[in-house]
Amino acid sequence: MENLAKKLPKTKRVRLRRKPKKLGEWRDIVSRSVESAVSCVTDLEKGEYLWKVRRKKFRGVKWYKRKFRIDFKKLYLHYLPAANPVSQKLYTVAPNKLFRMDMANIVEVRKGFSTDTFNQVQRMIKGNSKSSKFLLPENSFSIIFDHRRFKEGNYTLDLVCSNQETRDKWYFACEQLIESMKEVEYQKEYELYLRNTFNTADKSKNGYLFLEEFSVMLKQINIWMDPDEVEKVFTEANIHKSQVDGEQVLNEQEFIKFFHRLLERPDLNTVFEQVSRKYRGLAVTPGELEKFLTEVQGEDISSEECINIIKDYEIKDTNVLKKVNNLYMGWKGFLRFVMGSSLFNIQMKSDVVYQDMNQPLSHYYINTSHNTYLVGNQVTSDSSIDGYIRALLAGCRCVELDCWDGPDGEPVIYHGWTLTSKLLLSDVLTDAIKPYSFKTSAFPVILSIENHCNKEQQDVMANMFKNILGDLLYVEPVDTSKTFLPSPNQLKNKILVKAKKIQLNSAGSIDEEPEVLTKSISQKLPKTEEDGPVRPPRKKSSDARRSRCEDPLVTSSTQSKLLSDLVNYCAAIKFKDFDTERNYWEMSSFDETKQSQLASVQSSAEKFVEYNRRNLSRIYPKGTRLLSSNLDPVLPWLTGCQMVALNFQEGDKCNMYNRAKFADNGSCGYVLKPAYMREESDYAPTVPTNSSAHQAKKLTIKLISGQHLPNASDRQAGEIIEPYVRIRVVGHPQDSTEWASKTVPRNGFNPMWEEETTFTIRFPELAIIDFKVKSKAKLVDNLDDHLGSQAVALPLLKKGYRNIFLENYEGKRLTPANLFVFIQLEDSQQE
């Protein structure tokens, strides 16, 4: 794979989690860190009155004065309820449980007016002098919670303080909390899983587990035992012989000890035996650990680092100490190391950009979003600046702006001719594009403009780009002496505009050649994103015969010279055919149907690859995907298409493959295409080939075991999953294949497989390995339940013994769900 193994950066060693002695240990760690960094802890613990601003669907923006305080010990944000009798009564019953927010779910804090709610406030108070006196941006801040936990919205808490000093205290405390939580990210997830398991089983809500609750809990974590065995295990776990109402119960500490006794890993015994040669089965020396990590695991690690690893993970075992006097790692330390170190992750993760970033833009895959402003479906969902912020923070480098004529002469962004809400273009540029474009990557951002504005508002749009983005906007004209696009390095920290340019005719005036000629002709042509959303039919009238120049839907999309002058290396043109002459800075967009048609025929597929060596292309979902489903990005990638636009808000396997692809190269949003796609070669994207331009790989995967596999969401009470694993190679048609393991009956807690499969992969640079855990359906006609997945681009796949942390399709880890595998990757001699 072009010697990628030699280029990949060194793995950063991180201890992911520790064995907690009590539930909530991570909160203690974060609390100590925040209290040591924040000087105003006492003030925030006592609390202060703040204005809580809310945006309600039918009532508009409302604000309420509430007293907020932070519990730094438990990391909860508490607030006093409203004055109505119902809220007051609830507060009297449970003051510390109902009116609070868990700060574990905070992902970001923002100053000023930088949310959709505050932007609406800003528009509202322009004519309201009374409100404008206290709703000031310098006194305001917003706490952003993980939107994946708030499906119905309300994932932002917008607050206004009495003065800027108070605002800064709250902002700094929240910022420190977020930074501290990053250090215990995996530990937090693990302990929250244990807490949720205990609380779900504790039906009586008294902080203890009765025998019946304990029995149900075992089924929840997919452990099957007969009733007599359950009672025996329960009695053994009840160390303190505690009783409630005359019945034996387990407290939290006994539950934790019981749970960790279940974590014995017999599948690791063999590995430990292989590594421990001098004191076989007893201890691993620093030299043996170094040899294991370098030869078996393929890590670049020194003997000094191995000594530090042993010091970090070793638990002194008196039985072993009697026989070994030197520094060593015993069985328990080795178990903690394999289960808790980032060195055993299956995927290479690094912030280092290691690929050549000096090649033309057309030589890279570019992480691209479709209708970025939407946070739900394509017809009725909200448009939000958070759509842009999330995409940019996820490494997206091309976002879409659908611009329409707005009130007061200012363009708005929304999905035209639908019920989606509208955003001001100025808000998107000010609150999302400018502050977030280069937070996670320094490489260029492309604004893909779908333009439906009249000339006057296009002028406004152009001035906004220049005034708001300032020096970030790349405005240099195209260098016509060159024959290829500039590189990502040349465009670092720059924003490019992708739109149509005005074409001048021979007389030097604007050539207004329409894209859609007449209503009768347009009805015969498929509607594309370049033309705009499908427009409702209008009744016949004399107005239908008016000049096409009065309707932006049937004219050239760019009428403003100011806007046209901002377009340089992403000049959009309508695609005719591959043989039509075009300049290197001109690019075209294709809907997925057109792209599929071109890729399905070998001759046009090869021309598509050739086209993409010099010019950019953008592929977007067809208009019938009203629920924001996605096209499969793999086929466009095979033909070299750089920008495959996906609905990032949709949790599906297409986005999972996209995350796998762009986890490469430091997650910078640009991944270099293979050499045989950048240069002349006999590569064919859709048919088998025995090209000598690439080295095939032999991938052997031994599926060893699983741990803590999750339940199916709709599983009936009392059922225990019957898991199996499906491994699929996604990539070139010549490589596409899959394998399924046997089904393990009634065990999702620690199933064992010990099965092996081998794949020959002829185009390893294009391959993604999809690990999927499923549960066998109980009924014949039912579909098997999808429990969790992990997809890894083959160039990032690490050899040796590896943990695969399962995720859902939204990319959220299902901690502590895990697969344990052994990976071998070597050159294949197969022709």
N, C-alpha and C positions, 0 to 999 in steps of 0.2 A: 504494500500500500504506500508506495513512494517513500519507503523508510520512515513511515509515520512514527513507529515505535521509538525511533531515535530522537524524534522531535518533540514528542509529548512531554509536557512539564512534569516535574516531580510531584508526587502525591503529598499533600499537606496532611500531617498526622494530627487527628483531633480525637479526643475521647468523647464519644457521642453520648454515653449515658452511664450512670452508676446505679448500684443497687440501693434503693432508698430504704431507710429504717422506719420511715413513717410517710404517710401520704402528705404531699405538699412541701417536701424538702426543697424543691426547686424554688418555691416562693420565698423560703428563708434566704436562699442564696441571692436571689434578685433583690429582696428587701434590704439585705445588708449592703449590697452594692449601691442601690439608689440612695439609701440613707446616708452613706458616706460621701456621696457626690453632691447631694442637694442640701443647701444650707437652710432652706425655709420649710423643713419637714413639719415643724410644730404648727406653723400657720396653716399648712394644707391639711394637717390632721384635724385641727379645730374646725376648719371649713370656712367658706366665704359664700356670700350671695352672688350668683351669676345669673345672667339672662340666658335661658335656653331657647334657641330659635328653631322652630320646626316648620317644615313645608308640608301642608296637607293638601290632598288632591282636590277637594272641593272648597275648602275654607281658605286656601291660600297660605301665606306665611303668617305664623303667629309666634309670639314670644311670651315666655313665662319666667317669673323670678323664682329661682329655687336655690336652696343652700346645698352646696356640694362640698364633700370632704373625701380625702383619700385615706383608706386603711392600709398603711404601708406594710403591716405585718402579713396580712392576708391578700394584699394587692386587689382590693375592690374599691370601686368608685361609688360612694353612697350619695344619695340625694333625698331631700325632704319631699314628700308628696304634695299634690295639689290640696287646696283647702276644702274640697268637696267631702261630704260625710263618708262616702264609700272608701276613698283613698285613705282618709284619716283612720278609719276602722281597721283597714288592712295593715296600715303602718303600726297600729297598736298591737296587732296580733303577731306580726313578724317584721319588726323594724330593720333587722339586719340581713334579711333574705330577699324580700320582694323588691325593695327600692334600691337596687344596686346593680352595677355592671362589672363583669369580670374583666379586669385589665389584662388578663392573659390573651384576650382576643384583639388587643390593640396592635395595629400594624404600622400606623403612621400618625403624625401630628403636624398640622399646617397652621401657619400664621395668616392673619388677615382674612379677606374675603376670597376664599379659594375653593369653595364647593358650590354645587348647583344651588343649594339653599341660600347661601350668602350672596351669590350672584343675583338671585331673584330679589333678595333684600335690597341690594344696591340699586336695582332698577326701580324698586317700589318707593324708596325713600327720597328719590330725586325731587319729588314734588311734595314731600312731607317733612317740613322743617322740624316738627316736634320729634319725630323718630330719629332724624338724622343727628340729633344732639347726643344720643347715647349709643346708637348703632354705628360705631366707628371701626374701620378696619384695623387701626393700630391697637385697639383694645380687644380684638376678636381672635379666636383660634378654633380649630376643628380637630376633634379626635376621630380617627378613621379606624373602624373595626374590620376584621376579616369578613368580606362580603359573602364568603362561602358559608358562613354560619348565620347569615341573615337573608334568607331567600326572599322575604317579602319587602326588602329595602330597609330603610332606617339604619344603615350601617355607618352613618356619620353622626356625631354629636357636636352641634354647632353652638358655641358659647361666646358670650360677650361679657367682658369684665368691666369694672368701674374705671380702671385706668390701665395704662400700658405696663406699669410695673407689676401689677397683679397678673396680667396676661402673661408676661415673661416668666413669672414664677411657675405658673401652671404648665406652660409650654416646655420649660427646661426640665421639669420633673417627669413629664410624659416622655420626652426625648431620651432621658437617661434610662427610664424603664425599658424602652424599646431596645436600646443598645445592650442593656444587661440581659434581656431575654434572649438575644441572639447567641449569647455564650452558653446558654443551657437549652437550646432549641429542642434537641432530641430528648433530653432528660424531661423537659416540660411535657412533651407529647406522651412519653411513656408513663409518667405519673398521672397525667390526666386520664389516660386509658385505665390505669388501676383504680383511680377515683371513680370513674364512670362505672366500671365493673362492680365495685363495691356498692355504690349508691343505687344502681339499678336493681341489684339483688336485695337491698335493704328495703323491702316493701313496707315494713312497719315504721321506717324513718326514725329509729331510735339509736342509730349508730352502732348496731350489733347485727350479726347474722344468726338467725335460728337455723336449726337443722333443715327445715323445709326450704328456707331461703337459700341456704348453702347448696342444697341439691339442685335447685333451679339455676343457681350461679354456675355450677359445673356444666350444665347443658348450654348456658349462654356462651361459655368459652370453649364449647365443642369437645367436652370430655364426657365419655360415656362410662358409667359404672352401674353395677346392680345395686339395689337399695342397701343390702348388708354392707357392701364395700364402702358406700357413701357414708354410712353411719360410723364405720370403723375409722375412716380417714378424718371425719369431723371430730371424733373424740380425740384422736392423736393431735390434731391441730389445736385443740382447746387446751393450751398449756396451763393457763391460769385457772381453769375450771370455773370461769365466770358464769353466773346465772342471772337471768331476768325472768321474773314471774315463775320461778321454779324450773325453768328450762335452761339447758346449757346454750351458750352463745359464743361467737367469735367476735373479738374486737378488731379494730383496723390493723393493729400490729400483728396479731395472730394471723389475720388474712394475708398480710404481706409475706410473713414467714412461710405460710403454707404455699403461697403462689410461687415463691422462689425455690422451694423444694421441688416444684414441678419442672423447673428449668434445667434439670440435669440433661445433658446432651450426649447420649451414648454414641451418636454419629460422629462426635469429635474425639472419641477414645482412640480410634484408629489413627487419626491425624496426629494426636499427641504421642502415640507410640512411635510413629515414623520420625517425628522431629527429635524426640528425646532418645539419643543413642547412648550417651555415656552412662546416664542413670535411667535406663529404659523404664518408661511408665511412671517415673517418679518426678523428674525435673528436666527442664531445658536450660542449657547453659547459654550465655550470650553469643558464643561462637555458633552454636547450633541454631539459635534464633536468626542470626544474620544469614546463615546458609539457607535456611528455609525461606526467608523473606526475599532473598535475591534470586535463588535458583528456581524455587517452586512458584513463588508469587510474582516474580519479575519486578520487584521494587528496587529502587536505587536508594540504599540505606547503609549507613556506616555502623561500625561496631559500637561506637559511642552512643549512637541513637538507640541501638538494641539494649544497651545497659540502662538507658533512661526509660525505655519501655518496660523492662522488668521491674524497675523501681516504682513505676506508675501503677502497675497492675498486680504485682505479687501480694498475696495474702500469706503471711508467715504460717506455715503448717508445722507444728512441733514434731509430728511423726516423720516428716521429710527432713527436717533440720537435724535429726539424730544421725542421718546418713550422709548429708551433704553440708559441707562447711563453706563453700564458695557461693557467690551470687548465683541465683537460679530463678527460674519461673516454674512453679509447681502447677498441678492440674487445675486448681481453682483460678490461679492467675491467668493461665492460658485460656481457660474458658471465658473469663471476663474480657480478655484481649480480643479473641475472635468475635465475640458477640457485641463488643462495644467500641471497636476502633474503626475509624474511617479507612484504615489501610485494607480492610476487607470488603469495602464497597465494590460492587461489580463494575461501576462506571467511573472512568477517570473524570474527576471534577477539579477544575482549576480556573482561576481568574486570569491566567496568563494567555495572551494571544500569541500563538506560536507559528501560525501560518504566514506565508509571504503576503503582505498587504500592499504590495506595490504593483499589482497587476490591474488591468482595466476592470471597471465595475462589472462588466459583462461576464467576467470569469468567476463570479461568486454567486452562491445562493444567498438571497437576501430575505430576512425574516419579515413577513408582510401580513398586514391585517386588512380585513374587509369590513366596510361600514363600522369603523372603529368606535364611533360615537354611541352605538347601540349596546345596551347591557342585557337585552333579551331578544325577543323575536323581531322579525322584519316589518311587522305591521302595527302593533299596538304598544310596544315596549317604550321605556324611557330612553331618551338620549342624555348622555351624561359626560362631563369632562373626565369622570373616573374611568370611562372606557379607554380614553387616550392615555391616562396616567398608568393604568394597569398594563396596557400593551407596551408602553415605552419602558416601564420598569421590568417587564418580562423579556426585554431585549429586542422588541420589534423595531425595525428600521424604516418601514414604509407604512404610513397611516393614511387613511382616506378621509377627505373632507367633502361632503356633499353640500354644495353651497347654493342657496336659493335667495331670491329677493325677500328681504325682511322689512319690518316696519321701521319708520323713521330713517329710511335710506341706509340701513345697516344689514349686511348679509347674515342669514341664519343657516345653521346646519341641521338637517334632519333628513329622513328617508321620504322623499317627495311623494305626494299623492297617497300617503298613509296616515295613520293616527298616531305615529310616534311623536314624542314631544320635540321641541325645538331648542337649540342652543345658539347664542350669539357667537359669531365667528371670533369676535374680539375676546370673549371669555375663554374660548378654546386655546387661542394663541397665547393669552396672558397667563392663564392658570395651568395649562398642561404642556403645550408644545415648547414654550421657551424655558420653563424651569426644569422639565423632566427629560428633554431630548437626549441629554448627554450625562445623565446620572449613572447609567449602567454601562454605557459604551461611548467611546469618543468618535466612533465612525459615523459617516454621514446619515442623516435622516432625510427621507424623501416624502414630501407632502403630495399625495395623489389627489388632484382636484377634479371632482365631478361638478362641472360648472353649469348652473342654470340661471345665472343672474343676468340682468340687463347691463348695458354698457356702463351706466352711472354707478351701479353697485359693484361692478367689476373694478372700476377705478378705486372705489372705496376699499375693496378687497386688497388691491395691490398696495395701496398706501398703508393698510394695516400690516401687511407682511413686512414692509420696510420699517415702519415706525415701531412696531412691537418687537419684532425679531432682531432688528438692528444689524450688528456685525455678524450675527449667526447666519443670516441669509446670504447664500452664495449668489452674487449678481454679476460675476464676470461673464463676458460673452464667450461663446464657443470659440475654441482655437481651431479654425478651419484648416490650418496647416498640418494638423495631426490626423491620424487615421483610426484612432482608438480612443475610448473613454478614459478619463482620468482615474486614478486609483483611489481606494479608500483612504490611504495615507495622505494623498494630496488634498482630500476633501474632509479631513478630520475636523470635527466640531463645526460642521457646516450643514445648513438645511437647504435642500434643493426643492424647487417647485416643478411638479410634473403636471403639465396642462398642454392644450393646443396653442400653437403660436399663430398669430395673424399672418396670412400669406399675402404678399404684395403682388399685384399684376404688373404687366410690362409698363404700365403708365405710372407705376409707383403708388397707386392707391390700394385700399384694402380690397382683397378678392374675397367676397362673401359667398363662397361656394357652399351651399347647404349640405348637411349630412343626410337629412331625411327629406327627399324631394317633394313629395306631395302625400296627402293622406291616403290616396288610393295605392300609391306605390309602397308606402310604409306598411300598409296592411299586409302586403305580400312578403315583406322582409321580416326575419326574426328580430325581435327587440333585444338590444344589448345594453349593457351598463353604460357604454360610451354614449348612447342616445338618451339615457335617463330611464327612470322607472316607467313601467307601463302606465299610460295615461288613460283615464276613463273615457269612453266614447262620448262625443258631443253631438247634440241634436243638429240636424241639417239646418243651415240658415245662410243668409247672405254673408254673415261674418266669416264663414268658412272659406270664402274666396278672397279674404283680405291678404295683403302682402305677407309673405313668409317672414320678412324682416321684423314684423311686429311681435313674433312669437319666439322666445329663446329656445324652445324645444325643436324648432325646425330651421335653425340657423347655425352658423358656425359658433361653437361654444365660447370662443374667445373673441370679443369685440373691442376690448380695451387694449390700447397700445401699452399703457402702463403695466398691465398684467402680462401681456405678451413679452415685454422686455425682461421680465423676471425669469422667464423660462429659458434654460440653456441646455444642459446635458440630459434632460428628460422631456424632450419635446414629443408630445403625443401625436401620432398620426393614425389614420384608419388603415388597417391592413388590407391589402389587395391580394397579393400573392408573393411567394418567396423570390420570384424573378424580377420583381419591380425594384428599380434602383432606389436606394435610400441612403441618407447620411448616417454616419455612425452615432450621432447624438439623438437620432429619432427612434422612438419606441412605440410599440402597439400593445393594446390589451385584447385578450381573448376570453370569451366565456368558456366554461369547462367543456361544453358540448363541442364548440369549434376546435378547441385544443385536442380533444379526444379524437375528433375526425381526422385532424392532421397527423396525429401520432399513430393512428391505426393502420395507415398505409406506409409501407417501408420507405418508399421514395420520398414522400413528404416528411416523414419522421426524421430521416437523415438530413433533409434540408432545414428542418426546424433546429436540429442540433447545430448546423452550420450557421444559421441565422443568429442563434444565441451566443455564438463566439464573439460577435462584434456588436450586436444590438441587444438592448434590454427588452424583455417581454414580461407582461403581468397577466396572470390567470386569475379569474374571479368566479365565484359560484353562480350557477344559473338562477334566473329570477324566480323560479318556482320553489326555491328553498325558503319558504315563508317562516319556518320555525327556526331559522338560523343553523340548519344542518350544514355540513361541509363537504366539499369535494375531496377526494383522495389525492393528497399532494404528491404521491410517489410518481405517478405517470408523468406529470409535468416536469418533475425533477429529472426524470430519465431523459427527457428531450432537451435538458439544459435550461429550462425556463427559470429565470432568477427569482421572480416574485410570484409566489403562489399565495394569493390572498385568502385567509381563513377568518371565519367568525370566531374570534378569540373567546367570546363569552360562552360558547357552547362546549360542554364537557363531552368529548367523544374521542375515538381512537385517532381521528385525523389530527387533532390538536396534540395528542400524545406523540404521534410520529413527528410532528413539527417540533415539539420540545426536545425530542431525542436528536433530531438533525442539528438543531441550533444550540444544543448543549456543548457542541464542539467549538474549538478555537476560542476558549475563554468566554463563551456565551456572549460574544460581542455583536451578534446579529448578522455576521458575514462569514460564510464557510466557503473555502476555495473548492471549485469543482475539480474533478480528476483531470489529469493531464490529457487523457485521450478525449475529453470533451472540450478542452481549451485549444487543442491543436488538431491539425489534420490527422485523421486516423481511420481505421476500418471499423470503428465502433458503430454498432447498430442498436438503437434503444429498445426495439421491440422483438427482435428475432435473435436466435442463437448465433454466436460467433466464437471462433477460436483465435481471436486476435492475440498477438504477442505483445500488445501494448500494455498489458496489465498482468499481474501475477495472481492466480487463483489461490484461495486459502481453504484449508481443511479445518473446520470448527467441530470440536468434540465437546459435548456438554454432558456431564454426569449429574443428573438430578438426584440429590442425596436425601434431603428432608425439607420439611416446612415447620414453621413455628407460629402459633397464635393466629391462624388464618381466620379472617373475619366471617361473620354470618352473612347469609343472603338477607337483604333488607326485608323481604316479604316471607321469610321462613316462618312456618308455624311454630308455636310454642312447643317445646319438648323435642323438636327435631334437631338432629346433629348432622352437620354437613358431611358429604362424601366427596372429598376433593380429588381432582386430577389436574395435571398441568399440561397446557398446550403451548408448544414453542413453535413460533412461526418466523421464517425468514422473509422479510419484506424488502423488495428491491427490484432488480432486473428480472424480467419474466423467466430467464434462464435459471435464476436462483430461487425463485419463489417456491416455497415448500413448507410443510408443517409436520409436526410430530406430536403425538399425545401419549401421556403416561398412562399407567393403569390407575384405576380408581381405588382409593383407600377407604374402606367402609367405616363409617361412624367415628371419625377422628379428624378434627380440624385443629386440635391443639398442638400435636407434634407428629404429624404423619411421616412415615418413612417410605421412600421409593427405591433408592439405590438402582436407578435405571440409567442407561447411557444411550445417546444418539449422536450421529455424525452427519454434518452437512458439508458439501463442497460448494464453495461460494466463488464464482468466477469474477464477480464485480464487487469486491469487498468494500470499496470506498462508498458504494451506493447502498449498501445493505444496512437494514435495521433489524435487530433481533427483538421480537415481541414475546415476552413471557406473560402468560395469562393463566390465572388460577380460576378454575370453575368447579361447581358442585353438581353432581349428577342429579337430575330431576327425579322426583319420586314417581311421577306419572309418565307414561310412555309418550304422550303427546305434548308434554311441557318442554319448554326450552331449558337447558341447563343454566344455572345461576352463575352470573359473572361476579366473582368475589374481589378481584384486584388484578392489577397489571403492572408491568414495568417494561418500557421499551428503551433499548440502548443502541446507539449507532455503532456499528462494528468497529470503526477506528478507535472508539473509546472503550471497547470491551477489554477488561483486564483478565489475564490468565490466573490460574491457581484456584484456591478455595475462596469462594465469594458469597457475600450476603446480597440478596436482592430484596430491597425494601419495597413492598407493594404500595401502589397508589391507586386512587380512583381516576376516572377519566378527566377530572378537573385538575389533576396534578397534586392533589392533597395526599400526603403520606398517611397510610392506614396503620400507623405505629401501634403495636410492635410487629405487625404481620410481616413475615419474612420467608424467603426460600433460601436454602443453602445448596450451592452447586460447586462443581469442579470444572474449570474451563481449560481447554487446550486449544491453541491456535497456531497452526504451522502452514508453511507453503505446501500447496498441493501439486503433485506431479501429474494429475489427471489432465488429459488433453480435452 
